[in-house]
Amino acid sequence: MADYDVTVIGGGLIGCASACYLARGGARVALLERGQINQGASGQNAGSLHFQLEYRLIRDIDRYRRELEFYVGMSRHAIMMWEGLDEDLGIDTQTGMHGGLMVAETPEQVEVLKRKLEIEQSQGLEIELLDGDGARRIAPYLAPGILAALHCPKEGHSNPRLLAPAFARRAVDAGARVETHAAVTGVSRSGSGWRVSYENAAASEGVSSITTGAVLNAAGIWAVRVAAMANLHLPLFPVALTMNATEKVDPLVPHLVQHVGRRLSLKQTDDGNLLIGGGWPSRMQQSAGQWTGSAPPELRMDSVVGNLRAGADVVPQVAGLRLLRVWTGTTAITPDELPVLGEVPQAPGFFVAAGGSGFTNGPTYARLMSELILNGSSSHPLDPFSPARFGGLNAFMG
Ligand SMILES: Cc1cc2nc3c(=O)[nH]c(=O)nc-3n(C[C@H](O)[C@H](O)[C@H](O)COP(=O)(O)OP(=O)(O)OC[C@H]3O[C@@H](n4cnc5c(N)ncnc54)[C@H](O)[C@@H]3O)c2cc1C
């Protein structure tokens, strides 16, 4: 018998939450994290809970309509999960779900909001279109130039520093082994299961290995490298992003504010700082001609300026605030910007969960993936997000 039923590689939000739900489901689980829990994107992100389709997802709305419908359906699961997470995890996750507004500044952008709304309402997402005055009635901080907004009353934000560690603790409570400073260096077939080798910085024996029925690759931007250890291709790419935090101000913006045509997400933390982001690039560091995910990406000043300009255009009071802090982080995207969730067809027992707004949807991805691994099916279909859609890449692999 294998040492474990499932070995989860990566201690970000997706890995920790998956380990928790798998262990609660009765599986013998090991989670291996090469550094500290939450050291990757899960601890660096903006903490937005965006259940509406984001700006980046609707650039090709006709081509990916079916996938977007499934994605919105998953948002409904995510809303329910976030509403119950404090109780489930036994901590105050500092989650506020006071609503979100996706704003439009031009008639063309208003038309995109309408097409988006149609998909979202068809999937039962609670959402309404407001004209500019209607939006300013519930959000008086919005600029006069805002022509319309989609209001989703369940959107909000949470504290990224708390979630993954809380899931890791609950995973241990449920019987999982969670090992940090354990860098996976090899994944190979072992009978009908897998052998996972790892280097544990704390142990004197160097490389250790365990056998496992299934592997869940939740290594974020490094998931490509973990897949390569099993002789598999994974089309995931790192993208380096920028975040800005202003000084603290009195309560001003209770909502999550996003833009339908510009890169902008803006919200106020419980402490009073405005967090302004929305996908402005920073620059990946390089080592020996290759990008490295280990060093923080280099800041681009044009991103800071562009991001703050977008913020001030939508919420004019931003222009009078001092910038307190800027940081960069790296996350993973696929060519279609949807997540990769499922088993690689060429490698039975090798599962992947990565990409796609993994803070908002991380707990949901984890729950659905644990159902898939434990039962062979999930309560919300994951087929549109399966690695099988990139099947050609692995036709000669595995
Ligand atoms: C600046 C920024 C802002 C963002 N804002 C939002 C937002 O507002 N809302 C939202 O929904 N999403 C947001 N995201 C995206 C979100 O953060 C990610 O999708 C999510 O955190 C991914 O979680 P993960 O568990 O897959 O990856 P990660 O958190 O990166 O975890 C992967 C883990 O795997 C470990 N690992 C790697 N290789 C190995 C190995 N060989 N052996 C063992 N362990 C290994 C790493 O050390 C890491 O801890 C943002 C991302 C960034 C960077």
The ligand as an ORCA input file, in Angstrom:
! r2SCAN-3c Opt
* xyz 0 1
  C      -0.295     40.885     -6.977
  C      -1.371     39.834     -7.108
  C      -2.700     40.182     -6.902
  C      -3.706     39.229     -7.007
  N      -4.970     39.581     -6.681
  C      -5.943     38.643     -6.649
  C      -7.234     38.973     -6.183
  O      -7.473     40.092     -5.747
  N      -8.198     38.011     -6.203
  C      -7.950     36.750     -6.675
  O      -8.861     35.944     -6.715
  N      -6.706     36.394     -7.071
  C      -5.697     37.304     -7.061
  N      -4.438     36.957     -7.444
  C      -4.188     35.566     -7.870
  C      -4.073     34.634     -6.669
  O      -3.203     35.181     -5.719
  C      -3.553     33.279     -7.126
  O      -4.362     32.780     -8.181
  C      -3.574     32.241     -5.996
  O      -3.033     32.742     -4.816
  C      -2.820     31.001     -6.441
  O      -2.725     30.123     -5.331
  P      -1.877     28.803     -5.468
  O      -2.078     28.045     -4.209
  O      -2.201     28.136     -6.758
  O      -0.365     29.291     -5.670
  P       0.708     29.869     -4.656
  O       0.102     30.658     -3.577
  O       1.759     30.530     -5.483
  O       1.304     28.568     -3.965
  C       2.158     27.675     -4.637
  C       3.114     27.110     -3.606
  O       3.826     26.024     -4.190
  C       5.107     25.999     -3.603
  N       6.010     25.208     -4.460
  C       6.469     25.538     -5.678
  N       7.278     24.586     -6.149
  C       7.340     23.622     -5.201
  C       8.040     22.405     -5.087
  N       8.865     21.953     -6.064
  N       7.886     21.666     -3.955
  C       7.075     22.095     -2.958
  N       6.405     23.264     -3.004
  C       6.531     24.023     -4.116
  C       5.492     27.481     -3.543
  O       6.537     27.716     -2.621
  C       4.169     28.121     -3.146
  O       4.055     28.305     -1.745
  C      -3.400     37.882     -7.368
  C      -2.058     37.537     -7.584
  C      -1.058     38.488     -7.445
  C       0.370     38.074     -7.647
*
